């Protein structure tokens, strides 16, 4: 017999989320996650994927994955410290280090794992972390796991960061102080002020940590926001994902050789979780090859994003201050946002509502993600649907 207390908690909590427009339905895709997807037999233009460059369905990645699976098997077999490191893993890490212009790289099973692993392996209860208030949930959880004192600074407010850094340093309470920021903030699409952050870090001897999940494959000729600003020699930790622009799954930390050596010795997701399967690693390696040799997908991504952003803005939608392909359409009220997303779906556009707790209450939005795989005709259809539904709901 199940716990009555648990049953009551789950029922009341789920109903409360539904009443507030915060309940999220997870749809089932009937096929690949491309620019057009099928759900319940219905074809929809997909604007909810982080598959920025369309590589998730690229035949070169598929072929690499199939060949590696035939050669190495379906799984890695164990954690890498016991029996899980294959030459494929080493090859990918060396290739990523070259791409990111760092001494070394360590690959993890997910970008979330990177932040859980790297922050807690270096920071502890004697330390402090200065964290942008809009940092990703995985950064927040990594900070909590570290047991360091977390000091939040106002979003991209360099005056506030400098004051917090000064206070923390002059307090004499902390052995080490780290500043952490997303490179690109995923819900608004704005870019961190990395040059100013690097200057403040050098002034107060801060460890610098950039989670570049949404900058990797997008900025800096694909190498990310750190390269975009020419700061490769001034950032201690560069976190990247293999699950978005790369199109597969996983994440990595790039930095100095000694840092990566330490993470291999002390980061728990590396030590206690089986490594990524050979097929995924080989597909990631093929994607990095493409990024290093072909900039056309990145150029197509930016062209499509400018086109969609311009079209929605001209209709009168609030697309925020995005500096990247991420194109938020900020509605505000959570229930209205959910209804708007539902009507888009009915008209053939798949663009999910993003509401609290992913974004602050009252800032519900549709987060549109144009990719390199979208055609101009698809984007014209999207803009037409936005116009129809927006006028119908009196949002524009």
C-alpha positions in Angstrom: 0.0 0.0 0.0 1.5 3.4 -1.0 1.9 6.2 1.4 -1.2 8.4 1.8 1.0 11.4 2.6 2.8 11.0 -0.6 -0.4 10.5 -2.6 -2.0 13.6 -1.1 1.1 15.7 -1.7 1.4 14.6 -5.4 -2.3 15.1 -6.2 -2.6 18.5 -4.6 0.7 19.8 -6.0 -0.1 18.6 -9.6 -3.6 20.2 -9.5 -2.1 23.4 -8.2 0.3 23.6 -11.2 -2.6 23.0 -13.6 -4.6 25.8 -12.0 -1.7 28.2 -12.3 -0.9 27.3 -15.9 2.4 25.8 -14.8 1.7 22.2 -15.8 3.9 21.0 -18.6 2.7 18.3 -21.0 5.6 16.3 -22.5 4.8 15.4 -26.1 5.9 12.3 -27.9 7.7 12.8 -31.2 7.0 10.2 -33.9 10.3 10.4 -35.7 13.4 12.5 -35.8 13.8 15.9 -34.1 14.3 18.0 -37.2 12.9 21.3 -38.5 9.5 19.6 -39.1 8.3 17.0 -36.5 5.3 14.7 -36.2 3.2 14.5 -33.0 -0.1 12.5 -32.9 0.2 12.2 -36.7 0.3 15.9 -37.2 3.2 17.7 -39.0 4.5 20.8 -37.2 7.2 23.3 -37.9 9.5 22.8 -34.9 10.8 25.9 -33.1 11.4 24.3 -29.7 14.7 22.4 -30.5 18.2 23.4 -29.4 19.5 21.6 -32.5 20.9 24.9 -33.7 22.8 23.6 -36.8 20.5 20.7 -37.7 23.3 18.2 -37.0 21.1 15.8 -35.0 19.9 14.4 -38.3 23.0 15.0 -40.4 23.9 11.8 -42.3 27.6 12.2 -41.5 26.9 12.0 -37.8 24.5 9.1 -38.3 27.1 7.1 -40.3 29.8 7.8 -37.7 27.5 6.6 -34.9 26.6 3.4 -36.8 30.2 2.5 -37.6 31.4 3.2 -34.1 28.6 1.1 -32.6 29.4 -1.8 -35.0 33.1 -1.6 -34.0 33.0 -0.8 -30.3 29.5 -2.0 -29.2 26.4 -0.3 -27.8 27.9 0.8 -24.5 31.2 1.8 -23.0 31.0 -0.9 -20.4 32.0 0.9 -17.2 33.1 4.2 -15.6 36.3 5.4 -17.4 38.5 5.0 -14.4 37.8 1.3 -14.3 37.3 0.1 -17.8 35.4 2.7 -19.8 37.9 4.9 -21.6 38.2 4.1 -25.3 40.4 5.7 -27.9 37.2 7.4 -29.2 36.8 9.3 -25.9 40.4 10.5 -26.0 40.2 11.5 -29.7 37.1 13.6 -29.0 38.7 15.3 -26.0 41.9 16.1 -27.9 39.8 17.5 -30.8 37.7 19.6 -28.6 40.8 21.1 -26.8 42.1 22.1 -30.2 38.8 23.6 -31.2 38.4 25.5 -27.9 42.2 26.5 -27.9 42.7 25.1 -24.4 45.3 22.7 -23.1 42.8 19.9 -22.4 39.2 18.8 -22.2 37.2 16.3 -20.2 33.9 14.9 -21.6 30.9 14.2 -19.4 27.6 12.4 -20.0 25.6 15.7 -20.1 26.1 19.5 -19.7 24.2 19.3 -16.4 26.8 16.8 -15.2 29.5 19.2 -16.1 28.3 21.8 -13.7 27.6 19.3 -11.0 31.1 17.9 -11.4 33.3 20.8 -12.0 32.1 23.3 -9.4 32.0 20.9 -6.5 35.4 19.4 -7.4 37.1 22.7 -6.9 34.9 24.8 -4.5 34.0 23.9 -0.9 32.7 25.3 2.3 35.7 27.6 2.7 35.0 29.3 -0.6 32.6 31.8 -2.2 30.9 31.8 -5.6 29.6 35.0 -7.3 26.8 33.8 -9.5 24.7 35.8 -12.0 21.1 35.7 -10.8 19.9 34.3 -14.1 22.4 31.4 -14.3 21.1 28.0 -15.4 19.6 25.5 -12.9 22.6 23.2 -13.3 24.9 25.9 -12.1 22.7 26.6 -9.1 22.7 22.9 -8.2 26.4 22.6 -8.7 26.9 25.6 -6.4 24.7 24.0 -3.8 26.6 20.7 -4.0 29.9 22.5 -3.4 28.7 23.9 -0.1 30.5 27.2 -1.0 28.9 30.5 0.0 26.8 31.6 -2.9 26.6 35.4 -3.5 24.2 36.3 -6.3 24.9 39.4 -8.4 22.3 41.3 -10.5 22.0 40.0 -14.0 24.9 41.3 -16.1 25.4 44.2 -13.7 29.1 44.8 -13.6 28.9 47.5 -10.9 27.2 45.0 -8.6 29.6 42.2 -9.5 32.6 44.4 -8.8 31.1 45.5 -5.4 30.3 41.9 -4.4 33.8 40.8 -5.4 35.4 43.6 -3.4 33.2 42.8 -0.4 34.0 39.1 -0.6 37.8 39.6 -1.0 38.1 42.3 1.7 36.1 40.1 4.2 39.0 37.7 4.4 36.5 34.9 5.0 37.1 32.9 1.8 40.0 30.8 0.6 39.0 30.9 -3.0 36.4 33.0 -4.9 34.8 32.0 -8.2 32.7 34.0 -10.6 30.2 32.0 -12.7 28.1 33.1 -15.6 26.3 31.6 -18.6 28.0 32.7 -21.8 24.5 33.1 -23.4 21.4 33.2 -21.3 19.0 30.6 -22.7 15.7 32.3 -21.9 16.5 35.8 -23.1 19.3 35.2 -25.6 21.6 37.9 -24.3 25.4 37.5 -24.1 27.4 37.8 -20.8 29.8 40.7 -20.5 32.8 38.5 -20.5 35.5 41.2 -21.1 34.3 43.2 -18.0 34.0 40.0 -16.0 37.5 39.0 -16.9 38.8 42.4 -15.8 37.0 42.3 -12.5 38.3 38.7 -12.0 41.9 39.8 -12.5 41.5 42.7 -10.2 40.2 40.6 -7.3 41.9 37.2 -8.1 38.6 35.4 -9.0 38.4 32.0 -10.6 36.5 32.5 -13.9 33.8 30.0 -15.0 31.7 30.3 -18.1 28.9 27.9 -19.0 28.8 28.2 -22.8 26.0 25.7 -23.5 24.2 28.1 -25.8 27.3 29.8 -27.2 29.0 26.7 -28.4 28.4 26.1 -32.1 26.8 29.6 -32.4 29.4 32.3 -31.5 33.1 32.6 -32.1 33.0 30.6 -35.4 31.4 27.9 -33.3 33.9 27.8 -30.5 31.7 29.9 -28.2 31.5 33.2 -26.4 35.0 33.0 -24.9 36.6 32.9 -28.4 34.0 35.4 -29.6 35.6 37.9 -27.2 39.2 36.7 -27.6 39.5 35.6 -24.0 40.7 32.0 -24.3 43.7 32.7 -22.1 41.8 34.5 -19.4 38.9 32.1 -18.6 39.7 29.2 -16.2 36.7 27.0 -16.9 34.9 26.7 -20.3 31.8 24.5 -20.1 30.3 23.3 -23.4 27.5 21.0 -24.4 27.4 18.2 -27.0 23.6 18.2 -26.9 22.6 21.4 -28.6 24.6 22.7 -31.6 26.7 19.5 -31.7 23.4 17.6 -32.1 24.1 14.5 -30.0 24.4 14.3 -26.1 27.0 15.1 -23.5 29.1 18.0 -22.2 32.7 18.9 -21.6 34.9 21.1 -19.5 37.8 22.8 -21.3 40.8 24.4 -19.5 44.4 23.9 -18.4 45.8 20.4 -18.3 46.2 20.4 -14.5 42.6 21.4 -14.1 41.4 18.6 -16.3 43.7 16.2 -14.5 42.1 17.2 -11.1 38.6 16.7 -12.5 39.5 13.2 -13.6 40.6 12.5 -10.1 37.9 14.1 -8.1 34.7 14.9 -10.1 32.0 12.5 -9.0 30.0 12.1 -12.3 33.3 11.1 -14.0 34.2 8.7 -11.2 30.9 7.1 -10.6 28.9 7.1 -13.8 29.5 5.0 -17.0 30.9 7.0 -19.8 29.0 8.0 -23.0 28.4 5.2 -25.5 30.7 4.8 -28.5 28.1 5.8 -31.0 27.4 9.1 -29.3 31.1 9.9 -28.9 31.8 9.2 -32.6 28.9 11.3 -33.7 30.1 14.2 -31.5 33.6 13.9 -33.1 32.1 14.1 -36.6 30.1 17.2 -35.6 33.3 18.9 -34.3 35.0 18.1 -37.6 32.1 19.8 -39.4 32.3 22.9 -37.2 36.1 23.2 -37.6 35.9 23.0 -41.4 32.5 24.4 -42.5 31.0 27.7 -41.3 28.0 27.6 -43.6 25.6 26.0 -41.1 26.5 28.8 -38.6 25.9 31.5 -41.2 22.5 29.9 -42.1 21.5 29.8 -38.5 22.2 33.5 -38.0 20.5 34.4 -41.3 17.4 32.5 -40.3 17.3 33.9 -36.8 17.6 37.5 -38.0 14.7 36.9 -40.4 12.4 35.4 -37.8 13.3 38.0 -35.2 12.6 40.8 -37.6 9.3 39.3 -38.7 8.0 38.9 -35.2 9.1 42.4 -34.1 7.4 44.0 -37.1 4.2 42.2 -36.0 4.5 44.0 -32.6 5.7 41.1 -30.4 8.2 41.7 -27.6 11.3 39.7 -28.5 13.3 41.1 -25.6 17.0 42.0 -25.9 18.3 38.8 -27.5 21.7 39.1 -29.2 21.7 35.5 -30.4 19.4 33.1 -32.4 17.3 32.5 -29.3 14.1 34.4 -30.1 11.8 34.8 -27.1 8.3 36.1 -27.6 7.4 37.5 -24.2 3.6 37.2 -23.4 3.6 37.6 -19.6 0.7 35.8 -18.0 1.3 32.1 -17.6 -2.2 30.9 -18.6 -2.3 33.2 -21.6 1.1 32.0 -22.7 0.0 28.3 -22.4 -3.1 29.1 -24.5 -1.0 30.9 -27.1 1.3 27.9 -27.4 -1.7 25.6 -27.8 -3.2 27.8 -30.6 0.2 27.8 -32.4 0.2 24.1 -32.2 -3.3 23.9 -33.7 -2.1 26.0 -36.6 1.0 23.9 -37.3 3.8 25.6 -35.3 5.4 23.7 -32.4 6.7 26.4 -30.0 6.4 25.5 -26.3 5.4 27.8 -23.5 8.1 28.7 -21.0 6.8 29.6 -17.6 7.8 29.7 -14.0 10.0 28.2 -12.5 12.1 28.2 -15.8 11.5 32.0 -16.0 10.3 34.5 -13.3 6.5 34.6 -12.7 4.7 37.1 -15.0 7.3 36.7 -17.8 5.8 33.7 -19.6 7.1 33.4 -23.1 7.3 31.3 -26.2 11.0 30.5 -26.8 11.5 30.3 -30.5 14.6 28.5 -31.8 15.2 28.9 -35.5 17.9 26.5 -36.8 20.1 26.2 -39.9 17.8 23.5 -41.1 14.7 25.7 -41.4 13.8 27.0 -44.9 12.7 30.5 -45.6 9.3 29.1 -46.6 9.0 27.5 -43.1 9.8 30.7 -41.4 7.3 32.6 -43.5 4.6 30.1 -42.4 5.6 30.7 -38.8 5.3 34.4 -39.1 1.9 34.1 -40.8 0.6 31.9 -37.9 2.0 34.3 -35.3 0.1 37.1 -37.0 -3.2 35.1 -37.2 -3.1 33.8 -33.6 -1.8 37.1 -32.1 -4.6 39.1 -33.7 -7.2 36.4 -32.7 -6.0 36.6 -29.0 -5.6 40.4 -29.1 -1.9 40.2 -28.3 -0.9 42.4 -31.2 
